[in-house]
Amino acid sequence: MTAAAINVVGLSKWFGDFLALDDIALTVPRGCSTVLCGPSGSGKSTLLRCLNGLESWEEGEVVMSGRPVGHRPRDLVALRRRVGMVFQDFNLFPHLDALSNVALPPRVNLGITRAEAEAEAEMLLAQVGLADFARKYPAQLSGGQKQRVAIARALAMQPEVLLFDEPTSALDPESIGEVLDVMISLAEAGTTMVVVTHEMGFARRVCHEVVFMCAGRVAECCPPERFFTEPETERARAFLAQVQY
């Protein structure tokens, strides 16, 4: 049996009087890719942020690689050394070129030398198709190129898990394809990934499990071949009728 990279048990979170996550249970096996999908406001991004300790919660537990996710600063620093996060908005340092954006996190957090970090950064930029853009600054890059730099930066920390929060939602169609190609290659290489996305073609082709969320709850959790052909709930059927896959 494949070991679990992430276990979520009874997770509930409120924003004031609003119940954003309601008794979430989720297991992500190591080496597998999981897609979180559902209508806007269903709790997908909130759940993802809980996995990385960016949001606290009131009830339940998140266990990452056998270790509970805590909220003390020391716990969060240790967690983020093991979990990579790719955001919708890139979050690159505008005053650093692509190479330095990728090389800085492992230098600061892993204590490796500048030479080692830059050599690894060059390799990772080549991996995401940006070998010729290492000395370009974010302002000189397209949205898709920025997001690929952000993926390389996340990989530079040698994470056990990669989390993606709608990584293509701000991109034009050509750039979406560039970013999805990188994500597909990562998934096919056995990277453990949790992806919040509306790209259902990606979910159907690559992911091992689809988690459909509605009103802060997991409404369905099953392999893509079942979700896309025989969804169990009326809400999932209505959602699939509105998206392309």
N, C-alpha and C positions, 0 to 999 in steps of 0.2 A: 504494500500500500504506500502511495506517495505521501511523504510527510507534509504537514500543513505549514505554509509560510505565514498565514494570517488566520486567526480564529476570532470571531466576534460573537459574543454571547450576551443576549438580553440588553442590547445597547439602546438607551433612550436619552433623548436630548430635547430640552425646551429652550425657546427664545421667548422669555417672558411667559405669557399664557399660551404660546403657540407650541404644540408638540411637533418638532421637526423630524425626529427619529423615534419610532415606536417599536420597541422590543425587537431590534434587528438581530438576526442570527445569520452568520455568513462564515464559510470556510473557503480559503483560497489555497489550493495545493501548490507546493513548490514546483517551479518549472512550468506553470500553467498561466494562461492569460484569461482574465475575467473582465467582462464589459458590464458596467452599470448603465442602464438606460431607463427611460421613462419620461413622462411629461415634465415641463418646467415646474419647479417647486416641489418635486417629489422627494427631495432629500439626498440626491445623488452626490452632489459636491460636498454637502455637509458630512455625509458618511466618509467620503474620501479624506476630508480634512481631519476627521477624528482618527483615521488610521495613522496619520502623521503627527498627531498631537497638536495640530493647529487649532483644533476646537476641543474644549472640554465637554464632558457629559455628566448627566446626573445619575444614571443607573447603567449597570452592565460592565462588561470588560472587553478590552481589546488585547489580544496576545499576539506579538510579532516574533516569529521564530522561537516560540517557547518562553518569551519574556513579556510580562505584562507591560503595556504602555502606561506610564505614569505621567504626572503633570508637574513634577518638580523640575526645575531648570536642568539639573544634572541628568535626570532621566531623559529629557527631551533632546539634549545634546547627543547623548549616546544613541538614541533612536534615529536621529537624522543622519548619523554616520552610516546607518544600515539601510535607510529608506530614501530613495531618490524621488523628487517631485518635479513634474513638468507642468507649469501653469499655462493658462490661456494667454497671459500677457507677457510672456517671455522672461521679464524681470532680469534682463542683462544689465551689467554696469555700462553706462554710455561712454565713460571715459577710458574703458579698456577695450582693446581689440579682441577678436574672437578667440585667439589663442590664450590670451591672459584671462578672459572670462572662464574658459574651461580649466586652466591650470591653477587658478587661485584657490578654489575650494579644497583640493587635496593638499595643497601647500599649508593652508591654515589649519585644516582639521585632521589631516593624517600625518603631518610633520615631515613630508618628503621634500627633497631639495627642489630648487627652481628648475634645474636641468632635468631631473626625473619627471617633474610635473609637466614641463613643456614638451618633453619627448612623448609622454602619454597623451597629452592634448593633441599633438600633431597626428598621432595614430587615430584618435577618436574623431577628429575632424575629417580625416580621410574616410573613416567608416561611415560617416553620415553624408559623404559626398561633397565636402567643403575643404578639401586639401588646398585649393588655390585661394581660399578666402581667410586664411589664418590671421593675416595682418589687417583685415578690414574691421572698421568699427561698426557698431550696431546701426548707426545712421546711414551707413553705406550698404546695408543688407536689406533684402526683401523680407516680408513677414515670414515666409517659409524658411528662408535661410536663418533668420533669427531663432525660429523654433528648433531648427536642427542643431544650432549651437547650444540651445538650452538642453536638448537631449544629450548632447555630448558632455555638457557640464554635469548633468545628473549621473551619467555613466562614469565620469572621472572619479567619483567617490566609491566605485566598486560596490554598489548597493546590492543588498539581498532581494529587494523588491523595488520596482519602479511604479509610481503612481502618476497618472495623466489626468488632468482636469480640463476636459474639453479642449485638447491641444490644437484642434483645427478650426474652431468656431470663428476665429477672427481673420481667417485666411481666404484668399481668392482660390478659385477652383484648381488652378495649376499648382499653387503652393500646397494645397491640401493633399494632392497626389504625391508630392515630394516627401511630405512629412509621413504620410501613411506608409509609403514604401519603406522608410526607415523603421517604423514601428512594426511592420510585417516581418522585416528581417530579424528584428529583436525577438519577436514572438516565436518565429520559426527556429531561432537559436536556443530556445528554452528559457528565455528571461521570464521571471515571475513578474506579471504586470496586472495592475487594476486600472481600467480605463473608463472614465466617464466620457461618453461620446454619443452623438446623434448619427455617426457614420455607420449605418447598419450593414452596409456592404462589407466594411472591415470586420464588424462583429460576426457576420455570417461566415466569412472566409477564414478568419484567423483564430478567434477566441475559442476556448475550451468550454466556457460556461457563460450564459447570459443571465444577469440578475435584473429583472424588471421591477422598478420601484414605483409606488403610487401612494400618495398621501403619507409619506414617511415610513412606509412599510415595504417589506419584500413581498411582492405579489406573486412572482414566479421566479424560479431559479432552476435552470435546466440547460442541457447542451443546445447549441444553436440550431442543429437540424430539427430538434423538436419545437423550439420556441418559434421558429419562422414558418413552420408548416402546421403545427398543431398547438397554438397557444391555448392555455387552459381558461384564462379569464376573459370576460368581455372587454375589460379595460385594455388588456394587451392587444386584443384583436382590433380595437378602435385605434390604438397607437400605431400599429403596423400598417393600418389602412392609410395613414397620413404621411408615412415616410417611404423613401426609396431604398430598396435593397436588392 
